[in-house]
Amino acid sequence: MKNTLIAWLFCLPFASCTSPVTQMDLSGQWTVCLDSTDVGMDASFGGKLFDTSITLPGTTDEARLGTKCTLKPALEKPQLLHLTRAYSYVGPAWYSREIQVPSDWKEKDCILHLEPVLWDTQVWIDGQKVEGHEESLTTPHEYDLTPYIQPGKKQVLTVRVDNRKRYDMSVNDLAHAYTDATQVKWNGILGDMYIKAVEKTRVESLQLYPDAASRTVKAVVSVYNSSSQTAPVNLSLQVKGKDDGKSYASVEAQAEAVKGYSTVELTCQLGDNAPLWDEFNPYLYDASVKLVSGKSTSLTTETFGLRDIRHEGNKLVMNEKPIFLRGTLECCIFPLTGTPPTDEASWEKLYASAREYGMNHLRFHSWCPPEAAFNVADEMGFYVQVELPVWSVTLGKDSATVEFLRAEAKRISKEYGNHPSFCFWSIGNELQYDFNILASMLGEMKAADDRHLYTTTSFTFEKGHGDWPENQDDFFVTQWTKKGWVRGQGVFNQELPSFDKDFRASIDGMEVPLVTHEVGQYSVYPDLTEIPKYTGTLMPLNFMAVKEDLEKKGLIDKAPQYLQASGKLAAILYKEEIERALKTPGISGFQLLDLHDFPGQGTALVGLLMHSGKAKVFL
């Protein structure tokens, strides 16, 4: 049960704090045991290490574990559906390694952090089960190891990862959070993995709510006290420019932290000239909260930006100025690994490619990326649309799936809600069935976190929906309205090309901004010169089958011409599509499918760029 703390706020100079974060890196060599029959761990396990070695962060695909693919290139299913895993494993896998936390951690709490994991995890120390399990597809998994850790002693840490489907949140497993069509159903651990030593009384969460109009930021501090005694705490909040170090404000508060969770709010006035955040000037602030309780001191820092994203009628407005979303989809397409990157350098390359082609917006189709993607978007000034990990035509039939998605929304808000790039939030892609449940979910999400604009679904084929915004939509993503198409596929087969056409008749009377859904989708012939570039965990059996077919027919020399001709037509159609949207008052953006190749859903090669980001020469 949460308790609200009464805080006395007063402006004071902020004392410097140099306390480092104490943590033990767990990356490196582990042992692994694949448990395909789900035998599990019995009492005799004790806490032994396994026989097979694996490097983490990493996956069983990268370690070449599991079932080896024996398929050959062929113009048939499943080879033509998507890229093919060289080694495939779906089921429980047990990862184990020896640890020894420092002896001076005896007065600390020990928290295990794993980022990210697909799908369910459980943890053991020396064969003793750690309480709880985690199942998020989008946020790090964390466990309190304190009751099980003996500082200074060598112990065996074991993590069970089960990547089997837990909820029916996808049509034919196509949602990009859990699929073999783009990323794969990998088993392993990606990104940061460590044990951190934290104080018994500490800041568990720092949520920041900036107000651009008043140049203020409200900090909602969640304090956790693991001891049974009430603890007096002093909290200090300081706000500085992230890059220039300029000091903007500081406040302090005194309070009592009861056992468990408590909250305290602090508000800072940043000054009339505090810079705002947008795509042209992505100015960032660091908000640091220092907590002092008895002899213990801890520091927690979160980054935020001052921005006001809203709509005025059918226009998107950022900081009092209209904006137009020039967007493309990010469908978790990383063909060398089959997994999303967790390092900022990889995301910098991706965003830079999008920026080079005029983009200012990314839509994460039916998934939510890791922390690094938000960090880079913040720095580069990209407007991001996040979606829950769902693409369902039966949403509402299974209550367990709905409750999982509700919990996932709370986790996403807590983990990533501070990022100024996180501007837009959709429940999912092309959702169908029970729109009463969808309305309830959206209402809960909006009430819990007002830092984003929301839409019920990124388009839908559900009869009676999808052709006009739902009641709670802040923006509307669609292919058509009740008055006509807003996407080229419904027009270009019926009309001659024209320079004076737009979509204004289709959106007449709409009172929220419209963003066109997955425009493009003009198929391009495979670039067969890419085949040698697939040197990772995925095999291009689809591309290889096309090449073999051309060779049998004596047409392999025509492949460059097929690529050039289809690419040229696609580029012309994309151009006309984008220009019509730009010319239409009331349309506030487009979301391409795609700027680069899309290898899933039947090898739907609809983009103009290779995965490397290098342009194909069509124009």
Secondary structure, DSSP 8 states (H G I E B T S, - for coil): --EE-----B-----------EEEE--EEEEEEE-TT-----GGGTT---SEEEEESEETTTTT-SEE------SSTTTTTS-EESEE--SEEEEEEEE---GGGTTSEEEEEE--BSSEEEEEETTEE-S--B--SSS-EEEE-TTT--TTS-EEEEEEEE-S--S--BGGG-STTS-SSSS----EE-S-EEEEEE-SEEEEEEEEEEETTTTEEEEEEEEEE-SSS-EEEEEEEEEEETTT--EEEEEEEEEEE-SEEEEEEEEEE--TT---BSSS-B--EEEEEEEEETTEEEEEEEEE----EEEETTEEEETTEE--EEEEEE----TTTSS---SHHHHHHHHHHHHHTT--EEEETTS---HHHHHHHHHHT-EEEEE-S-B-SSBTS-HHHHHHHHHHHHHHHHHHTT-TTEEEEES-BS--B-HHHHHHHHHHHHHH--SSEEES-B----TTSSSS--TT-SSEEESEETTEE-SGGGTTTTS---SS--SGGGGTT--S-EEEEEEE-------GGGGGG--SSEE-HHHHHHHHHHHHTT-GGGHHHHHHHHHHHHHHHHHHHHHHHHTSTTEEEEEEE-SB---HHHH----SB-TTS-B----
